Amino acid sequence: MEKQVLGRTGRLVPVVGLGTWQLGADWGEVSEADARAVLDAALESGVTFFDTADVYGDGRSEQVIGAFLKSHPDAGITVATKMGRRLPQKPQNYVLKNFREWTDRSRQNLGVERLDLVQLHCPPTAVYSKDEVFDALDTLVEEGVIAHYGVSVEKVEEALTAIARPNVASVQIILNAFRLKPLEQVLPAASAAGVGIIARVPLASGLLSGRYTRETTFAKDDHRTYNRDGSAFDVGETFSGVPYDVGVEAAARFTELTEQSLGGELTPAQAAVAWVWQQPGVSTVIPGARNPEQARANAAAGSAGTLGPLFTSGVREVYDELISKHVHDKW
């Protein structure tokens, strides 16, 4: 597994990490044993960067990771968590008092004195321009409660505003073959500023695995069922904001591209993950995994060779022809 520096944290992290939203059982039932098996498989495969949030399973994801950390104290694991969704997402709620409560809860869940990296969890756009928000985060760093802080964003404009902040260590943003806009300004700006990029939703909620058809259904408690219209949270988090039927068609094209240009060396899912981390400026990509097999397969993409210009141009062609008009100007 290749490693890169995660921006201003100075930490070396694997180019493929693990997103743990699904371990909170927000995508359908996942037992604690199954969650532990995913973490075991990921670590055995060289994954030492876990991304979580205080609201994933109302803290369950953090708690599962905390128990895992306790049993692997010398594994060199970096945990990035997120905060800001335990109250209504209004700018006035992003204050030091709430930050203290949220980080104290996360420290308890994870069983640590100091959090490695805390990210604001896709707050309202106005929050990124409030000096007092970042002063409060600086206070938590000075007090030793958190080691570093970053932001998780929905929009390119939010990412650019955050990158300009002197102590923002990392920006987490959706980046995949169906979401190319961050390549234009965000990645170059982050590289120039020394800010790490954590790429999330690399498989477009599973579409880029090539396993779904128009007839595929998902559990009622899976966001791929209940958030297709954006009624629960930003619709861009579900299938990257691409209408499902369009995504299925584009994913079929992506699968053909993988087979033709890579000769079966990688599965479509692995090619999707490898394409993301190979973009200049990306520190790590965080696919989720519901079982150990997926965790191992995702990790294997971290040692993939360069995908090459034929694959890259094919990704752009699919995006321009099918995807761009649905997502490019929204986020």
Secondary structure, DSSP 8 states (H G I E B T S, - for coil): --EEE-GGG--EEESB-EE-GGGGTTTS---HHHHHHHHHHHHHTT--EEE--TTGGGGHHHHHHHHHHHH-TTS--EEEEEES-SS---GGG-SHHHHHHHHHHHHHHHT-SSBSEEEEES--GGGGG-HHHHHHHHHHHHTTSBS-EEEE-SSHHHHHHHHTSTTEEEEEEE-BTTB-GGGTTHHHHHHHHT-EEEEE-TTTTTGGGT---TT----TTSHHHHTTTSSSS-GGGSGGG--HHHHHHHHHHHHHHHHHHHTTSS-HHHHHHHHHHTSTT--EE--B-SSHHHHHHHHHGGG-----HHHHHHHHHHIIIIIHHHHTTT-
